[in-house]
């Protein structure tokens, strides 16, 4: 399915069912298997506000895409190394990371890649060393394109590359936006989360204007939703008013299963395969593919 194909509308007695975003709810069909892999479409998961479910969404989206036969490379681009830890790696024990690939000429991306326990998902890990790159990159020629060049040798090996960015709009995040084809913005369903979005949109527009004109916003993912509260519903309405059709129909509800899965270093798709959270990320993967944002 591609972005131009019609989607099945959920109805009851001919009346459209309204989804959690206040819009008619659609069914996203399972995608067709791929004939081969690559070149990868690169997606940056970005929000300068922390605690919005960015890393959790990156891990679970990757796992869901892999279930549909997509090969995924996860790039941990946060010095805290949360993505690496989420796949069971100990960031402090890593000798070769994305930092070495970017900053040392004799280190290639193949030297740093780690296979994960999720079939079809590989990891380019990070640890606290990456925090030094923000300062060191300032004097580099073409400093915004360093990550883009580092990823180039493996683009044909994967269908999707997901970059999990740190909660900041500094030079590392600009590198991610320069390397990316699309941006996925996780946004928690709370009023204060909306206040940071204007600055993020401004940064994206500057990167589009000056460095990467092909960059586009793939979508806004509303996370940590509690549909029992009026507050969540009102915030979702505000998000839809601000971003329109860019807001994914899929929303991620708040659940204790997510931190449980994190402690187990597993995506929720395998930790609790039949849980609503696992079903939501599978739907997100199908929706992403249906929009043409993933092969």
N, C-alpha and C positions, 0 to 999 in steps of 0.2 A: 504494500500500500504506500502511496506517496501523498504529499500534502494536498494534491488536487483531487483525490478520490473522495467520493461521498462517504460519510460515516453513518452508521446505523443509529437512529434516534430511539431512545427508550421512551415508550408510551404506555399509558393505561387507558384503554377504551378510546384510543385515538388522541388522547391529550398528552402533550409532552411532559415528561417527568423533569422537575427542576432539581438540578444538582446542588452540591454544597456551595458553589460559587454564585448561585442565583441565576444560572443560565441553564438552558435545556441540556439534559444529560445524554451523552453519546456512548455507544459501545465501540471500543477500539479492538479490531480483529487481530488475532495472532499474525505476526509478520511472516512473509515468505522466507524460506531458508535462502542464504546467500550462496552464490556459485563459487565465490572466492573471497579473499580478505584484502583490505586496503584499496586505495589510500585512506587513512583514517581522517575522520572529521574530528576536530579538536574543540572541546567544550570546556570553558573556564567556569568553575563554580565560585561565584564572587558575592560577597557582602562584607562591607567593612565592619558591620556590627557582629560581635561574637555571640555564640549561643543561639544561633538560628537553625541549627540542624544541618549545617553545610557538609561537614564530614560524614555524618550519618547518612545523609542523602547521597553523597558521592559513592560510599561503599555499597549501599543497597541498590542504587540505580545500576552500578556496574555489574553486580551479581544478577540482577534481573535481565539486563541486556545479554549477559553470557548465557542465560537460560534459553534465550531466543537465537543462540548460535553466533552471537557477535563476539569478536575478540576485542578485549578492552585492556588498555594500558592506563593505570592509575598513576598520576604524578602528584606526590606529596610536595606541596610548595609552601608549607608552613613550618617554620623552625621548631614549633612545638612537637611535630612528628605525630600528630594524632591519627592521621590516616595510616601511617606505617604501623602504629600500635594497634589500630583497628583490624589489621590483617595479621596480627600476632607477632610482628617484629618488635624487637627492643631497640628503639632509636639510638640509645647510648652505646650499643654494641656494634653499630654499623660502621664499617671502615670506608666504604665507598657509597656516596649518596649523590643526589642531584647537585649538591654544591660542588663536588669534585668534577662532575661532568661539565658544569658551566664554567668553572674557574681554572681548571688545569688542562692544558693542551694535550697532555699524553693520556688522558682518561676519556674513554668513549662511553656512550650511553649503555652499550652492551656490557661494559664492566660493572655497571651498577644495578642492572635489572634483577629483580627478585621474582621468582614464581610464587604465587600464593596458593593456598589450599582451595581456592575457588577455581574450578576449571575454566580456562579461557581468559583468566584475569591475571595480568602481571603488574608489578609495582616498581616504580622508580621512587625509592624512599628518601626521607629527609630527616635531619636532626638539628640540633642547636647550631651546628656549623653554618647552616644556611643564613642565620641572622647576620653573619659577617659579610655576606654577599651584598646586602643592601648598601653598605658603606663602600665596598670595593668596586662595585659596578659604576659608581659615580664618575670615575676617571676612565672607564672603558669606552673605546670607540664603538658606536652602534650598541650602546648599553641596553636599549630596549629590545633588541633582537637576539640576545644571548640564548634564551630558552628556546626560541624558535629554531635556531641553528642546532641546538643540542638534540631536539626531537626529530629533526629531518631524517636521519638515517633509519629510523624505525617506523616511519609513517605508513609504509607499504605492508608492514607486518600486522597491523591492527585495523579494526573498523572504526573504533572510537577511542579517543584519548581524552580522559577527564582530568583536569587540573584542579586540585583542591587548594584554593588560595588561603593565605592568612587573612585574619580580620583587620585589614588595613588597605589603604589605597596608595601605598608607596611604590617604589621602583620594582619590587618583585611582582606585585599585582599588575603593574603596567606591562611587565614582561609577559605575563600570562595572557593579558588581553591582546598583546601584539601577536602572540603565537596562535591565538584561538580563531576559529571560524564563528563561534557562537558563545553567548554568555547565558548561563542559567543562574537565576537569582533566587536563592531560598529566602523566604521572608516569613518570619514568625507572625502569627495572628495576634499581635498586640500593637496598641496604638503607637508606642514609642519607636517601634521598628520602622514605621512609615517615615519618620523624620529624617532618617539617614539616607533614604532612597534618592532624594534630589541630588545629593552630592555624588552618589554612585552613578546616576544617569549622566551627570555632567562629566565625570571622568571617562565614561564610555564614549561619549560624544567627542571628547578631545582626542581620544585614541583613534576613533573613526576618521576624524578630520585630518590628523597630522601623521598617523603611522599606519593604521590598518583600516582602509576604507571598506573592506569586505566584512568587517565585524558586524554581527547583528545580535540582538537579544532573542535568544531562542524561546525563553519563557520565564515566567515568575512562578515559583513553587511555594504555595502557602503551607507552612509546617506548624506543628504543635497546636493543631486546631482542637478546640473543644466546642462542638456544635450545640452543646447544652446551654452555652452562655450567650447572652445578647451581645456581649462585647466582641466575641469572636466573629459573629455574623456581621456586625457593623464594620469591623476592620476588613473582613473579606470584601464587603461591598465597596469600601473605600479603595482597596487595592484594585478591584476590577474597574472602578471609575478611572483610576490613574493609568492602568496598563491595558485595559480592554481585552482583546482576544489573546494578548501575550500571556495572560494568566492561564496556567494549566487547569483543565477541568479537575484533574486529580488533586486532591488535598491530602496531607499527611496528618492523621489525627494523633493527638498526644497519647502515649501509652508507655507503661513501665516495661514492656517487652523490649523496647529499643535500648535502654541502658543495660538490661539483662544480656542482650545479644552483644553489646559492646564489651562487657566484662568477659564474655566467652570468646571474644575475638572472632565472631562470626557475623555474616550478614543475616538479617532477619529472615531472608528467603530460605535459608537452610536451618537456622536456629528454631524458627517457629513457622514452618512453611505454609501452614493454613491460617495463620493469624491475619487479621485485617490489614496490619501494617505491611506484611509481605505481599498481600494482594494489591495494596495501593502502589507499591513500587513496581510491581509487574505491570500494572495499568499505566503508570508513568512511563515505563520503557516503551510500551505499545503506543502511547500518545506521542512520545518524542519521535518515534519512527514514523508514525502517521503524518506528522508535521514536516517530514523530510529533514529533520535535525540529526538523524542518525541513519546510516545505511540499513 
